[in-house]
């Protein structure tokens, strides 16, 4: 067990078990005195034992399933709060504790086990341990497949994150396969020209770039940029950072191809948008300054 202390559900289960045993022991003694030589005694005992074990089985499911799932949920929610605050090691510790509880109470392959497993992978990914992240993401995907249909968005999330972990390990070909799996599911759910689909395509374009398939990266980034630019008016602010990132990715691809003027124009546009939406001191704004400097350095006439 992850903790030496009994949970509330475990304590109540033991206490309830003792009461039931005392109850049946008393009645068995009374019955024996009345029906000691009667064959009906065997039948009654058999019925009582059947009821007894049925009750214990049902209560065991409730105690170990419901009660401990609640404890796991508390751990996961607390970890999520820490993760949002940037306290990644603390979040990872709580998520790992949740997984230990899941293993302890044989809740593997359940929905909450799949969720916890994926979140542990998320923590490892954030901390840069892509091997561990990939292992947890893959296990979570296998468990999710037991509960969701093939086009569920939960599977798309897993495919995308597995792709990111593979890309972090330098396995870009494997990453492309997983990104395409995620894209196919999202296209079924949202349609092809949806920002939620374009978001995953950004990762696919990055994998192409890493493989030095520059033309494929440029083509895909143009398609992605078109989707973000034509998003519904009420959604544009939600996707503005993704749009700016896509412009930066396209600029990097142009620079890799040697199209420095196009790259420079896009990077300046990224810079102005980031200054407007994020502020001049934001890390992404600072990144834009750096990207512009890199392009100037590469240009042969500067």
C-alpha positions, 0 to 999 in steps of 0.5 A: 500500500502507498500509505500505512494508514487505513482509509475510511472505506477500509476501516468501515469494511473491516468493522462491517465484516466483524458485525456480520460475523458476530450476527451469523455466529449467534444465529448459527448457535441458536439454529444448531440447538434447535435443529441439531439433528435436522437436515433442514439445518444444512439448508439454512446454513447454506442459505445464510452463508450464500447471503453472507458472502454475497453481502461481503462481495458487494460491500467490498466492491463499494468500499474498495471501489467507491471509497478509494476512488474518492481518495484517488480523485482527491489526489489527482485534483490536488496534483492538477492544481499544483501542475497549473501552478508550475509545481511539477515535482509535487504534482508528480508525487501526488499522481504517483501516489494515486497510481500506487493506490490504484495498484494496491486496490486492484483498480488497474484497467479502470477509467480512473486508472487510465486517467491517473496513468496518463497524468503521471505521464504528463508530469514526466513529460513536463519534467523532460523524462520522455522515456517514462512519459512514453511508458505511462502514455502507452499504458493509459492508451491501452486502458482507455481502449477498454472503455472508449470507442475508436473515435473518442477524443480521449484516445486522440489525446493519448495518441497526440501525447504519445507522439509528443513523447516520441518526438522528444526522444527523436523518434519523429517517424513514430511521432508522425504516425501517432499524430495522424491517428489523433488527427483522424479522430479529431476530424471525425469529431470536429471536421477538417477545418477546425482549430482543434484539428489544426492544433494537432497538425502543428505537432505534425508539421514540427515532426516534418521539420525535424526530419528536414522535410521542409516543403511538407512542413511549409505546406502543412503550416500554411494550411494550419495558419489558414484555419486559425485565420478563418476561425469563428470570430468568437473563437479567434482570441482563444486561438491567437497564440496558436496562430502566432506559433504557427506563423513562427513555425512557418518562418523557421521553415522558410529560413531553413529553405533559404527564403529569408525575406519571407521568414523575416517578415513573418517573424516581425509579424509574430513579434508585433502580435506577441507584444500586443497580446502578451506584452514586451516582457513575455518569454514568447515575445523574447523568443521572437526577438531571438528568432529574428536575430537568428535569421539576420545572422543566416542572411548572407548580406547582413 
